[in-house]
Each structure stands twice: as C-alpha cells, then as structure tokens.
Amino acid sequence: MTSYDLDTDNGGLSVISGSVPVNQAAACWVTETPNGRFAFTGNAGSGSVSAFSIDHAGRLAELGSTQISAAAHTTDLATSSNGKFLFALDGGIGTINGFRVGADGHLEALPAMAPSTLVTPAVTGLVVH
C-alpha cells in the first residue's frame, strides 16, 4: 500500500508513504473512509482485509488484517457513506461480508450474510449506497 500527495494544479504525484506491507497475498482492492482517516485493502490471495490509519500528512500505518476465509477471494471493497461500515465482496464463498469500522480503524465482523447465488466468482464489483 502506498500514499501520494496530489498537486491539484498540474496533476503531479509525490510519494508520502512508499511501500507499506500488508503481509497478505494479492492485496489489490483499496477503499478509504469518507473522512480520510482509514484505508483498507482486499487481499484476494489470503481471503482477508487489511486496515491502515492515515495521519494528517497522508502517512499510512498498518493496523493489521482480518481473516474472512482462505477461500473468500476478496475482489472488491466498499465503505458506507458515513464510514462506519466496510463491506467485502467474497465471490469465492458466495457472500458479501460486513464489518463495523472502529474508532481506531480496527474491524469487527457483522453477522455473516447467507451465501447467495447472486454472488459468484465472476462478480467483481461492489457498490454500497
């Protein structure tokens, strides 16, 4: 995971945090809370979600990972508009898993949703409204 500063005049980027490891496999999908305090990666190869805090300067600090299932194949993430909930699309197990985002950015699993025939490994996007 990396973070950058955007020059809004010319679109240039400069590195704030270089490579901050998640120690998980295939960290690909990223979402950020609306207030910009936390970011999360979906780790398809590990079936987990990693959390990061973001300080006032945009620096990242890894907070740990929450395991879903080795077979989850987490392929997308979305946060609620108030930033209090995170949802993970887990096509490998046919479900969307929900988490409460704590005040410190750590995740607390919500009750599991029943597997659905609507969520298949071919589904790759998730939008929460």
DSSP file (Angstrom, degrees, kcal/mol; ACC not computed):
  #  RESIDUE AA STRUCTURE BP1 BP2  ACC     N-H-->O    O-->H-N    N-H-->O    O-->H-N    TCO  KAPPA ALPHA  PHI   PSI    X-CA   Y-CA   Z-CA
    1    1 A M              0   0    0      0, 0.0    19,-2.8     0, 0.0     2,-0.3   0.000 360.0 360.0 360.0 138.0    0.0    0.0    0.0
    2    2 A T        -     0   0    0     17,-0.2     2,-0.3    57,-0.0    16,-0.2  -0.918 360.0-150.6-132.6 160.2    1.3    3.5   -0.9
    3    3 A S  E     -A   17   0A   0     14,-2.1    13,-2.8    -2,-0.3    14,-1.1  -0.977  13.1-168.4-132.5 151.7    0.1    7.0   -0.4
    4    4 A Y  E     -A   15   0A   0     -2,-0.3     2,-0.5    11,-0.3    11,-0.2  -0.927  22.6-125.7-136.2 155.4    0.7   10.1   -2.5
    5    5 A D  E     -A   14   0A   0      9,-3.0     9,-1.8    -2,-0.3     2,-0.5  -0.906  28.6-143.3 -99.6 130.4    0.3   13.8   -2.4
    6    6 A L  E     -A   13   0A   0     -2,-0.5     2,-1.0     7,-0.2     7,-0.2  -0.839   4.2-143.1 -98.8 125.6   -1.6   15.2   -5.5
    7    7 A D     >  -     0   0    0      5,-3.2     4,-2.7    -2,-0.5     5,-0.4  -0.786  13.7-161.9 -83.1 106.0   -0.6   18.5   -6.9
    8    8 A T  T  4 S+     0   0    0     -2,-1.0    -1,-0.2     1,-0.2    -2,-0.0   0.604  82.9  58.9 -71.8 -10.0   -4.1   19.8   -7.9
    9    9 A D  T  4 S+     0   0    0      3,-0.1    -1,-0.2     1,-0.1    -2,-0.0   0.873 126.9   9.1 -83.1 -40.2   -2.6   22.4  -10.2
   10   10 A N  T  4 S-     0   0    0     -3,-0.4    -2,-0.2     2,-0.1    -1,-0.1   0.427  96.5-115.1-123.4   1.3   -0.7   20.1  -12.5
   11   11 A G     <  +     0   0    0     -4,-2.7    -3,-0.2     1,-0.2     2,-0.1   0.559  62.0 151.4  78.6   7.4   -1.9   16.5  -11.5
   12   12 A G        -     0   0    0     -5,-0.4    -5,-3.2    -6,-0.1     2,-0.4  -0.370  33.3-145.8 -72.9 152.3    1.6   15.5  -10.3
   13   13 A L  E     -A    6   0A   0     -7,-0.2     2,-0.4    -2,-0.1    -7,-0.2  -0.929  12.3-172.0-118.1 142.5    2.1   12.9   -7.6
   14   14 A S  E     -A    5   0A   0     -9,-1.8    -9,-3.0    -2,-0.4     2,-0.2  -0.997  32.8-106.1-131.7 141.8    4.7   12.8   -4.9
   15   15 A V  E     +A    4   0A   0     -2,-0.4   -11,-0.3   -11,-0.2     3,-0.2  -0.407  36.8 168.0 -70.1 132.4    5.2    9.8   -2.6
   16   16 A I  E    S+     0   0A   0    -13,-2.8     2,-0.5     1,-0.4   -12,-0.2   0.768  79.8  16.5-101.2 -60.4    4.1   10.2    1.0
   17   17 A S  E    S-A    3   0A   0    -14,-1.1   -14,-2.1    41,-0.2    -1,-0.4  -0.973  75.9-158.1-115.1 121.7    4.3    6.6    2.2
   18   18 A G        -     0   0    0     -2,-0.5     2,-0.7     1,-0.2   -15,-0.2   0.548  64.3 -18.4 -67.4-133.9    6.3    4.2    0.0
   19   19 A S        -     0   0    0    -17,-0.1    -1,-0.2     1,-0.0   -17,-0.2  -0.665  61.3-174.4 -81.5 112.4    5.6    0.5    0.2
   20   20 A V        -     0   0    0    -19,-2.8    41,-0.1    -2,-0.7    -3,-0.0  -0.924  26.6-132.7-104.8 107.5    3.7   -0.3    3.5
   21   21 A P        -     0   0    0      0, 0.0    41,-0.1     0, 0.0    -2,-0.0  -0.230  21.6-167.8 -67.1 147.4    3.5   -4.1    3.6
   22   22 A V        -     0   0    0      2,-0.2     3,-0.1    28,-0.0    29,-0.1   0.529  29.7-137.7-103.8 -12.5    0.2   -5.9    4.4
   23   23 A N        +     0   0    0      1,-0.2     2,-0.3    27,-0.0    42,-0.1   0.832  68.8 107.8  55.3  34.8    1.9   -9.3    4.8
   24   24 A Q  S    S-     0   0    0     24,-0.0     2,-0.4    26,-0.0     3,-0.4  -0.832  75.2 -97.3-131.1 169.7   -1.0  -10.8    2.9
   25   25 A A  S    S-     0   0    0     -2,-0.3    21,-1.1     1,-0.2    20,-1.1  -0.786  92.6  -2.4 -98.5 133.0   -1.3  -12.3   -0.6
   26   26 A A        -     0   0    0     -2,-0.4    18,-1.8     1,-0.2     2,-0.9   0.926  67.4-170.9  60.5  53.6   -2.7  -10.3   -3.6
   27   27 A A  E     +B   43   0B   0     -3,-0.4    16,-0.2    16,-0.3    -1,-0.2  -0.667  31.6 138.2 -72.7 108.0   -3.5   -7.0   -1.9
   28   28 A C  E     +     0   0B   0     14,-2.3     2,-0.3    -2,-0.9    -1,-0.2   0.758  38.9  66.0-123.7 -47.7   -5.4   -5.4   -4.8
   29   29 A W  E     -B   42   0B   0     13,-1.1    13,-2.5    -3,-0.3     2,-0.4  -0.664  57.6-172.1 -95.1 138.3   -8.5   -3.5   -3.9
   30   30 A V  E     +B   41   0B   0     -2,-0.3     2,-0.3    11,-0.2    11,-0.2  -0.972   9.9 173.9-131.1 141.1   -8.5   -0.4   -1.8
   31   31 A T  E     -B   40   0B   0      9,-1.9     9,-2.6    -2,-0.4     2,-0.3  -0.977  14.3-151.9-139.9 155.8  -11.1    1.8   -0.3
   32   32 A E  E     -B   39   0B   0     -2,-0.3     7,-0.2     7,-0.2    47,-0.2  -0.939  25.3-108.1-126.4 146.2  -10.9    4.8    2.1
   33   33 A T    >   -     0   0    0      5,-2.6     3,-2.3    -2,-0.3     5,-0.1  -0.431  35.9-112.2 -69.3 151.2  -13.3    6.0    4.7
   34   34 A P  T 3  S+     0   0    0      0, 0.0    -1,-0.1     0, 0.0    47,-0.1   0.788 117.7  55.1 -56.5 -29.2  -15.0    9.3    3.7
   35   35 A N  T 3  S-     0   0    0     47,-0.1    -2,-0.0     1,-0.0    47,-0.0   0.501 108.9-125.0 -83.7  -2.4  -13.2   11.2    6.4
   36   36 A G  S <  S+     0   0    0     -3,-2.3    22,-0.1     2,-0.2     3,-0.1   0.616  79.1 114.9  73.9  13.1   -9.8   10.0    5.0
   37   37 A R  S    S+     0   0    0      1,-0.1    17,-2.8    16,-0.1     2,-0.3   0.751  74.5  29.3 -86.8 -25.0   -8.7    8.6    8.4
   38   38 A F  E     - C   0  53B   0     15,-0.2    -5,-2.6    -5,-0.1     2,-0.3  -0.964  57.2-168.8-138.7 151.8   -8.6    4.9    7.3
   39   39 A A  E     -BC  32  52B   0     13,-2.0    13,-2.3    -2,-0.3     2,-0.3  -0.954   8.8-159.3-135.2 156.6   -7.9    2.8    4.3
   40   40 A F  E     -BC  31  51B   0     -9,-2.6    -9,-1.9    -2,-0.3     2,-0.4  -0.988   4.8-151.7-138.1 143.4   -8.5   -0.9    3.6
   41   41 A T  E     -BC  30  50B   0      9,-2.0     9,-2.2    -2,-0.3     2,-0.5  -0.942  13.7-138.7-113.6 141.1   -7.1   -3.5    1.2
   42   42 A G  E     -BC  29  49B   0    -13,-2.5   -14,-2.3    -2,-0.4   -13,-1.1  -0.874  16.7-153.9 -92.2 126.0   -8.9   -6.5    0.0
   43   43 A N  E >>> -BC  27  48B   0      5,-2.9     4,-2.1    -2,-0.5     5,-1.3  -0.811  12.5-176.0-108.9  93.1   -6.4   -9.4   -0.2
   44   44 A A  T 345S+     0   0    0    -18,-1.8    29,-0.4    -2,-0.9   -18,-0.2   0.861  81.7  49.3 -59.8 -40.7   -7.7  -11.9   -2.8
   45   45 A G  T 345S+     0   0    0    -20,-1.1    -1,-0.3     1,-0.2   -19,-0.2   0.747 120.2  35.6 -73.4 -23.3   -5.0  -14.5   -2.2
   46   46 A S  T <45S-     0   0    0    -21,-1.1    -2,-0.2    -3,-0.7    -1,-0.2   0.596  99.0-127.9-103.7 -15.5   -5.4  -14.5    1.6
   47   47 A G  T  <5S+     0   0    0     -4,-2.1    21,-2.9   -22,-0.3    22,-1.5   0.928  71.4 110.1  65.9  44.1   -9.1  -14.0    1.9
   48   48 A S  E   < -CD  43  67B   0     -5,-1.3    -5,-2.9    19,-0.2     2,-0.4  -0.868  63.5-128.4-142.9 172.7   -8.6  -11.1    4.3
   49   49 A V  E     -CD  42  66B   0     17,-2.1    17,-3.2    -2,-0.3     2,-0.4  -0.998  19.6-153.4-127.1 131.9   -8.9   -7.4    4.7
   50   50 A S  E     -CD  41  65B   0     -9,-2.2    -9,-2.0    -2,-0.4     2,-0.3  -0.847   9.0-148.2-106.0 144.1   -6.0   -5.2    5.9
   51   51 A A  E     -CD  40  64B   0     13,-2.8    12,-3.3    -2,-0.4    13,-0.8  -0.850  12.9-175.1-113.8 147.4   -6.6   -1.9    7.7
   52   52 A F  E     -CD  39  62B   0    -13,-2.3   -13,-2.0    -2,-0.3     2,-0.3  -0.993  18.6-137.4-137.1 142.2   -4.4    1.2    7.7
   53   53 A S  E     -CD  38  61B   0      8,-2.6     8,-1.8    -2,-0.3     2,-0.5  -0.737  15.7-151.4 -92.2 153.3   -4.6    4.5    9.6
   54   54 A I  E     - D   0  60B   0    -17,-2.8     6,-0.2    -2,-0.3     2,-0.0  -0.988  11.4-150.0-125.7 119.9   -3.9    7.7    7.6
   55   55 A D    >   -     0   0    0      4,-2.3     3,-2.2    -2,-0.5     6,-0.0  -0.222  37.6 -87.9 -84.1 179.4   -2.5   10.7    9.5
   56   56 A H  T 3  S+     0   0    0      1,-0.3    -1,-0.1     2,-0.1   -19,-0.0   0.719 129.3  50.6 -60.7 -23.2   -3.0   14.4    8.8
   57   57 A A  T 3  S-     0   0    0      2,-0.1    -1,-0.3   -52,-0.0    -2,-0.0   0.437 121.9-104.8 -93.7  -0.9    0.0   14.4    6.4
   58   58 A G    <   +     0   0    0     -3,-2.2   -41,-0.2     1,-0.3     2,-0.2   0.535  68.7 150.9  90.2   7.1   -1.3   11.3    4.5
   59   59 A R        -     0   0    0    -43,-0.1    -4,-2.3     1,-0.0     2,-0.3  -0.527  37.7-135.8 -75.6 139.9    1.2    8.8    6.0
   60   60 A L  E     -D   54   0B   0     -2,-0.2     2,-0.4    -6,-0.2    -6,-0.2  -0.717  18.4-173.2 -96.4 144.0    0.0    5.2    6.3
   61   61 A A  E     -D   53   0B   0     -8,-1.8    -8,-2.6    -2,-0.3     2,-0.2  -0.985  27.2-124.6-134.2 126.8    0.4    2.9    9.3
   62   62 A E  E     -D   52   0B   0     -2,-0.4   -10,-0.3   -10,-0.2     3,-0.1  -0.515  23.0-174.9 -72.9 132.1   -0.6   -0.7    9.0
   63   63 A L  E     -     0   0B   0    -12,-3.3     2,-0.2     1,-0.4   -11,-0.2   0.500  47.8 -93.1-105.3  -7.9   -3.2   -1.8   11.7
   64   64 A G  E     -D   51   0B   0    -13,-0.8   -13,-2.8    42,-0.0    -1,-0.4  -0.594  39.4 -82.2 119.6 175.8   -3.4   -5.5   11.0
   65   65 A S  E     -D   50   0B   0    -15,-0.2     2,-0.5    -2,-0.2   -15,-0.3  -0.904  20.6-145.0-124.6 150.0   -5.6   -7.8    9.0
   66   66 A T  E     -D   49   0B   0    -17,-3.2   -17,-2.1    -2,-0.3     2,-0.3  -0.965  21.8-136.4-115.1 119.2   -8.9   -9.5    9.5
   67   67 A Q  E     +D   48   0B   0     -2,-0.5   -19,-0.2   -19,-0.2   -20,-0.1  -0.545  26.5 171.8 -76.0 135.6   -9.3  -13.0    8.1
   68   68 A I        -     0   0    0    -21,-2.9     2,-0.3    -2,-0.3   -20,-0.2   0.791  64.9 -47.8-101.6 -65.7  -12.5  -13.8    6.3
   69   69 A S    >   -     0   0    0    -22,-1.5     3,-2.1   -23,-0.1     4,-0.4  -0.882  40.4-120.8-168.9 141.0  -11.8  -17.3    4.8
   70   70 A A  T 3  S+     0   0    0      1,-0.3     3,-0.3    -2,-0.3   -22,-0.1   0.806 118.9  46.6 -57.6 -27.5   -8.9  -18.7    2.8
   71   71 A A  T 3  S+     0   0    0      1,-0.2    -1,-0.3   -24,-0.1   -24,-0.1   0.389  83.9  98.7 -93.5   2.7  -11.4  -19.4    0.0
   72   72 A A    <   -     0   0    0     -3,-2.1    20,-2.1    20,-0.2    21,-0.6   0.860  63.1-161.1 -61.9 -38.3  -13.1  -15.9    0.1
   73   73 A H        -     0   0    0    -29,-0.4    18,-0.6    -4,-0.4     2,-0.3   0.968  16.1-146.3  50.4  60.4  -11.1  -14.5   -2.8
   74   74 A T  E     +E   90   0C   0    -31,-0.5    16,-0.2    16,-0.2   -45,-0.2  -0.396  29.0 169.7 -61.0 116.8  -12.0  -10.9   -1.8
   75   75 A T  E     +     0   0C   0     14,-2.3     2,-0.3    -2,-0.3    -1,-0.2   0.478  55.4  14.1-115.6  -4.3  -12.3   -9.0   -5.0
   76   76 A D  E     -E   89   0C   0     13,-0.7    13,-2.5    49,-0.1     2,-0.3  -0.976  55.2-157.1-164.7 158.0  -13.7   -5.6   -4.0
   77   77 A L  E     -E   88   0C   0     -2,-0.3     2,-0.3    11,-0.2    11,-0.2  -0.956   7.7-178.2-135.6 153.1  -14.4   -3.4   -1.0
   78   78 A A  E     -E   87   0C   0      9,-1.9     9,-2.9    -2,-0.3     2,-0.3  -0.976  13.5-147.7-150.6 141.8  -16.8   -0.5   -0.3
   79   79 A T  E     -E   86   0C   0     -2,-0.3     7,-0.2     7,-0.2    49,-0.2  -0.798  28.6-107.1-105.6 153.0  -17.4    1.7    2.7
   80   80 A S    >   -     0   0    0      5,-2.4     3,-1.6    -2,-0.3    -1,-0.1  -0.324  35.9-105.7 -70.1 161.3  -20.7    3.2    3.8
   81   81 A S  T 3  S+     0   0    0      1,-0.3    -1,-0.1     2,-0.1    -2,-0.0   0.749 122.9  48.9 -64.0 -23.4  -21.2    6.9    3.3
   82   82 A N  T 3  S-     0   0    0    -48,-0.1    -1,-0.3   -49,-0.0   -47,-0.1   0.476 108.7-125.5 -93.9  -2.0  -20.7    7.6    7.0
   83   83 A G  S <  S+     0   0    0     -3,-1.6    -2,-0.1     2,-0.2   -50,-0.1   0.532  81.2 111.8  75.5   6.2  -17.5    5.5    7.1
   84   84 A K  S    S+     0   0    0     16,-0.1    17,-2.9     1,-0.1     2,-0.4   0.629  72.2  46.7 -87.5 -13.4  -18.8    3.3    9.9
   85   85 A F  E     - F   0 100C   0     15,-0.3    -5,-2.4    -5,-0.1     2,-0.4  -0.970  59.2-163.1-134.2 146.5  -19.1    0.1    7.9
   86   86 A L  E     -EF  79  99C   0     13,-2.3    13,-2.4    -2,-0.4     2,-0.4  -0.975   9.1-160.9-124.2 139.4  -16.9   -1.8    5.4
   87   87 A F  E     -EF  78  98C   0     -9,-2.9    -9,-1.9    -2,-0.4     2,-0.5  -0.973   1.2-159.1-124.3 138.7  -18.2   -4.4    3.0
   88   88 A A  E     -EF  77  97C   0      9,-2.9     9,-2.4    -2,-0.4     2,-0.7  -0.967  14.3-138.6-119.8 127.2  -16.1   -7.1    1.2
   89   89 A L  E     -EF  76  96C   0    -13,-2.5   -14,-2.3    -2,-0.5   -13,-0.7  -0.764  22.9-177.6 -83.4 116.9  -17.2   -8.9   -1.9
   90   90 A D  E >>> +EF  74  95C   0      5,-2.7     5,-1.9    -2,-0.7     3,-1.3  -0.697  11.7 167.9-121.5  76.5  -16.1  -12.5   -1.4
   91   91 A G  T 345S+     0   0    0    -18,-0.6     3,-0.4    -2,-0.5   -18,-0.2   0.768  70.8  68.5 -62.4 -28.7  -17.1  -14.4   -4.6
   92   92 A G  T 345S+     0   0    0    -20,-2.1    -1,-0.3   -19,-0.3   -20,-0.2   0.799 115.0  27.4 -63.0 -28.2  -15.1  -17.5   -3.6
   93   93 A I  T <45S-     0   0    0     -3,-1.3    -1,-0.2   -21,-0.6    -2,-0.2   0.298 113.1-116.2-115.1   5.8  -17.5  -18.2   -0.8
   94   94 A G  T  <5S+     0   0    0     -4,-0.6    22,-2.9    -3,-0.4     2,-0.3   0.860  74.8  96.6  70.0  38.5  -20.5  -16.5   -2.5
   95   95 A T  E   < -F   90   0C   0     -5,-1.9    -5,-2.7    20,-0.2     2,-0.5  -0.945  67.5-124.6-149.2 169.8  -21.1  -13.7    0.0
   96   96 A I  E     -F   89   0C   0     -2,-0.3     2,-0.4    -7,-0.2    17,-0.4  -0.994  31.1-152.8-115.6 122.6  -20.6  -10.1    1.0
   97   97 A N  E     -F   88   0C   0     -9,-2.4    -9,-2.9    -2,-0.5     2,-0.3  -0.795   6.9-152.8 -99.7 139.3  -19.1   -9.8    4.4
   98   98 A G  E     -F   87   0C   0     -2,-0.4    12,-2.9   -11,-0.2     2,-0.3  -0.825  10.4-172.9-113.2 150.5  -19.7   -6.7    6.6
   99   99 A F  E     -FG  86 109C   0    -13,-2.4   -13,-2.3    -2,-0.3     2,-0.5  -0.992  24.1-128.5-139.2 144.8  -17.6   -5.1    9.3
  100  100 A R  E     -FG  85 108C   0      8,-3.1     8,-2.1    -2,-0.3     2,-0.7  -0.825  28.1-134.5 -87.6 130.9  -18.1   -2.3   11.7
  101  101 A V  E     - G   0 107C   0    -17,-2.9     6,-0.2    -2,-0.5     5,-0.1  -0.798  22.4-139.9 -89.9 116.7  -15.1    0.2   11.5
  102  102 A G    >   -     0   0    0      4,-3.2     3,-2.2    -2,-0.7    -1,-0.0  -0.221  25.5-103.9 -72.1 164.5  -14.0    1.0   15.0
  103  103 A A  T 3  S+     0   0    0      1,-0.3    -1,-0.1     2,-0.1    -2,-0.0   0.736 126.7  48.3 -60.0 -22.3  -12.9    4.5   16.1
  104  104 A D  T 3  S-     0   0    0      2,-0.1    -1,-0.3   -51,-0.0     3,-0.1   0.338 123.2-105.6 -99.5   5.2   -9.3    3.2   15.9
  105  105 A G  S <  S+     0   0    0     -3,-2.2    -2,-0.1     1,-0.3   -53,-0.1   0.293  76.2 134.5  91.0  -9.7   -9.8    1.7   12.4
  106  106 A H        -     0   0    0     -5,-0.1    -4,-3.2     1,-0.1     2,-0.4  -0.399  53.0-120.5 -73.5 154.3  -10.0   -1.9   13.5
  107  107 A L  E     -G  101   0C   0     -6,-0.2     2,-0.5   -58,-0.1    -6,-0.2  -0.763  19.3-166.0-103.9 140.2  -12.7   -4.1   12.1
  108  108 A E  E     -G  100   0C   0     -8,-2.1    -8,-3.1    -2,-0.4     2,-0.0  -0.989  29.8-120.9-121.2 120.5  -15.4   -6.0   13.9
  109  109 A A  E     -G   99   0C   0     -2,-0.5   -10,-0.3   -10,-0.2     3,-0.1  -0.328  20.2-141.8 -63.4 135.9  -17.3   -8.6   11.8
  110  110 A L        -     0   0    0    -12,-2.9   -12,-0.2     1,-0.2     3,-0.1  -0.510  48.1 -67.0 -84.0 163.8  -21.0   -8.2   11.4
  111  111 A P        -     0   0    0      0, 0.0   -13,-0.2     0, 0.0    -1,-0.2  -0.269  68.2 -97.7 -53.1 138.5  -23.2  -11.3   11.5
  112  112 A A        -     0   0    0     -3,-0.1     2,-0.3   -15,-0.1   -15,-0.1  -0.274  32.5-129.6 -62.5 140.3  -22.4  -13.4    8.4
  113  113 A M        -     0   0    0    -17,-0.4    -1,-0.1    -3,-0.1     3,-0.1  -0.655  31.7-101.7 -85.2 147.4  -24.7  -13.0    5.4
  114  114 A A        -     0   0    0     -2,-0.3   -18,-0.2     1,-0.1    -1,-0.1  -0.430  45.6 -95.5 -67.1 142.1  -26.1  -16.2    3.9
  115  115 A P        -     0   0    0      0, 0.0     2,-0.4     0, 0.0   -20,-0.2  -0.253  46.0-152.3 -55.0 147.8  -24.3  -17.3    0.7
  116  116 A S    >   -     0   0    0    -22,-2.9     3,-0.8     3,-0.2    -3,-0.0  -0.953  26.6-139.1-129.2 143.9  -26.1  -16.1   -2.4
  117  117 A T  T 3  S+     0   0    0     -2,-0.4    -1,-0.1     1,-0.2   -22,-0.1   0.616 105.2  67.0 -72.6 -11.0  -26.4  -17.4   -5.9
  118  118 A L  T 3  S+     0   0    0      1,-0.1     2,-0.8   -24,-0.1    -1,-0.2   0.727  91.1  67.1 -79.0 -22.6  -26.1  -13.7   -7.0
  119  119 A V    <   +     0   0    0     -3,-0.8    -3,-0.2   -25,-0.3    -1,-0.1  -0.876  68.3 156.0-103.0 108.3  -22.5  -13.6   -5.7
  120  120 A T    >   -     0   0    0     -2,-0.8     3,-2.0   -26,-0.1   -28,-0.2  -0.794  60.1 -97.7-123.5 167.2  -20.3  -15.8   -7.9
  121  121 A P  T 3  S+     0   0    0      0, 0.0   -30,-0.1     0, 0.0   -29,-0.1   0.741 122.1  63.1 -57.6 -20.3  -16.6  -15.7   -8.7
  122  122 A A  T 3  S+     0   0    0    -31,-0.1     2,-0.5     2,-0.0    -3,-0.0   0.684  81.2  92.4 -78.2 -17.3  -17.5  -13.9  -11.9
  123  123 A V    <   +     0   0    0     -3,-2.0   -32,-0.2     1,-0.1   -48,-0.1  -0.664  46.5 165.4 -78.8 124.9  -18.9  -10.9   -9.9
  124  124 A T        +     0   0    0     -2,-0.5     2,-0.3   -33,-0.0    -1,-0.1   0.434  45.6  68.3-123.3  -0.1  -16.0   -8.4   -9.5
  125  125 A G        -     0   0    0    -49,-0.1     2,-0.4     2,-0.0   -49,-0.1  -0.913  49.1-172.0-127.7 153.0  -17.6   -5.1   -8.4
  126  126 A L        -     0   0    0     -2,-0.3     2,-0.4   -49,-0.2   -49,-0.2  -0.991   2.9-179.6-143.1 129.7  -19.3   -3.8   -5.3
  127  127 A V        -     0   0    0     -2,-0.4     2,-0.5   -49,-0.1   -49,-0.1  -0.999  10.7-159.4-128.6 132.8  -21.1   -0.5   -4.7
  128  128 A V              0   0    0     -2,-0.4   -49,-0.1   -49,-0.2    -2,-0.0  -0.954 360.0 360.0-113.5 129.1  -22.7    0.4   -1.3
  129  129 A H              0   0    0     -2,-0.5    -1,-0.1   -49,-0.1   -49,-0.0   0.343 360.0 360.0-127.1 360.0  -25.4    3.0   -1.3
